[in-house]
Structures are given as C-alpha cells and as structure tokens.
Amino acid sequence: MNRRPLFAFLICTVFLSSGVFAAEKIYRCEVLSDAHIKNNGELVIVQDSPRVGQEFTVIRKTGEVIGDVMDTLIKPRVIASGSESNSYKVIWIQKSAGKNGAFVDYLSIEEFAKGGKKPFGFFSGGLLLSGICE
C-alpha cells in the first residue's frame, strides 16, 4: 500500500483546516534574496539563485522547518517566541566532525513588524537568506 498520498492528504488537512491555525501556529515564508560572505568579509548577493522565490513553513511552537530551501535541520530550539517588541528566534546546533566544533544556524522573524508581512533572516555559516513570512 502506498502511504504517500495519505500522508500528503493529512499534512494538507492539518495546514488548511483552519485559518486561525495557520495564522497563529505557523509562518509561511518566501525567500527574496540569497547572499554569502566572501573571504574578505564583503556580502555578495547571489544572482539568479535557485533559492529566491522558494517557500518554506515554520511551525512556531517547535521551530521545525518544512520545505527544501534549507538543508535538513534537526533539533530546532525556539529561543524567543516573538512579541510586539521582539523577534521570533530559532537556533540549530549540530556538532561538527572536528574536535570541539559546532555548526550553528539561526532564523529570526521580525514578529513586531507592522502588518501581515514579517521580514526574516536565516544565517548558516557565511550564507544569508532573507525574505518575508506571513
């Protein structure tokens, strides 16, 4: 029995079942720019990036990211849930293969921004993605 259609149906049902659920429980985000930091410290915008225009979803309670924009990120930690004066913030910390090393990824969504569109920044090493979440 192929369970993929059933799984996809269940996921869609969960996300589409309530406008209130969508507004309060998740962020739907779109990447508007892709950049990286060069060795000399300058920020370079990636022209014709395949990430620009891609979308992802963030489950606010857990910080889990759904979508193929970012590499697989495991064990998210919500460090700030966002408010009228503070951003929503999630970090991911993964050990590197080297001794005492770590990879840290960081997502910040400006929950306090006026209106329905909230700017975001995602940082992973020298990578910076930015865009809008609703």
Disulfide bonds with the S-S distance in Angstrom:
Cys29-Cys133 2.05
